[in-house]
Amino acid sequence: MFTVMNGIAAIPRGNKQPAGNYRFSVNAYSQQGQVPVKPLNYALVNGVSNGPQGVLLDVGLDNSISLEEIRQVL
């Protein structure tokens, strides 16, 4: 069973899905219309490097992010 919002099916929380590549998008609205929003992601840090671009965190899948992109550390 899926939840549908604005004509788009959503996977119920807690249900496992098959392995694969997934994408998600976020849209936010106020009474005045659409507002800017940036989707966030949870990731495990595999390593830290310091190079010409500054400090980078290796978050897997050949992806590194800067410290400026971090919003919360758990």
C-alpha positions as CSV (number, residue, x, y, z in Angstrom):
1,M,0.0,0.0,0.0
2,F,1.3,3.4,-1.0
3,T,0.5,6.9,0.2
4,V,-0.3,9.3,-2.6
5,M,0.4,13.0,-2.3
6,N,-0.2,15.4,-5.2
7,G,-0.6,12.4,-7.5
8,I,2.7,10.8,-6.5
9,A,3.0,7.5,-4.8
10,A,5.2,7.3,-1.6
11,I,6.7,4.2,0.0
12,P,5.4,3.8,3.5
13,R,8.0,4.4,6.2
14,G,9.7,1.3,7.4
15,N,9.0,-0.8,4.4
16,K,12.2,-2.4,2.8
17,Q,12.6,-1.8,-0.9
18,P,14.8,-3.7,-3.3
19,A,18.5,-2.7,-3.7
20,G,19.1,-0.2,-6.5
21,N,19.6,3.5,-7.3
22,Y,16.8,5.8,-6.0
23,R,16.2,9.5,-6.4
24,F,14.0,11.8,-4.4
25,S,12.9,15.4,-4.7
26,V,11.5,17.9,-2.3
27,N,9.0,20.7,-3.0
28,A,7.9,23.1,-0.3
29,Y,5.0,25.5,-0.5
30,S,3.7,28.4,1.7
31,Q,0.4,30.3,1.3
32,Q,2.3,32.5,-1.2
33,G,3.4,29.6,-3.4
34,Q,6.5,27.5,-3.8
35,V,9.5,28.3,-1.5
36,P,13.2,27.3,-1.9
37,V,14.2,24.1,-0.2
38,K,17.3,21.9,-0.2
39,P,16.9,18.2,0.3
40,L,19.1,16.7,3.0
41,N,20.6,13.2,3.2
42,Y,21.9,11.0,6.0
43,A,25.3,9.5,5.3
44,L,28.1,7.5,7.1
45,V,31.5,9.2,6.8
46,N,34.0,6.7,5.5
47,G,37.0,9.0,5.6
48,V,38.3,12.6,5.8
49,S,40.8,14.2,3.4
50,N,42.5,17.6,3.3
51,G,43.4,18.9,-0.2
52,P,43.3,21.9,-2.5
53,Q,39.5,22.1,-2.1
54,G,39.8,22.1,1.7
55,V,38.5,19.4,4.1
56,L,36.3,16.8,2.3
57,L,34.3,14.0,3.8
58,D,34.1,10.7,1.9
59,V,30.4,9.6,2.2
60,G,30.7,6.6,-0.1
61,L,29.7,5.8,-3.7
62,D,32.7,7.9,-4.9
63,N,31.1,11.0,-3.4
64,S,32.9,13.6,-1.2
65,I,31.3,16.6,0.4
66,S,32.7,19.7,2.0
67,L,32.3,20.6,5.7
68,E,30.2,23.5,4.6
69,E,27.5,21.1,3.4
70,I,27.2,19.4,6.8
71,R,24.0,20.4,8.7
72,Q,24.2,18.0,11.7
73,V,26.5,15.4,13.2
74,L,24.9,12.5,15.1
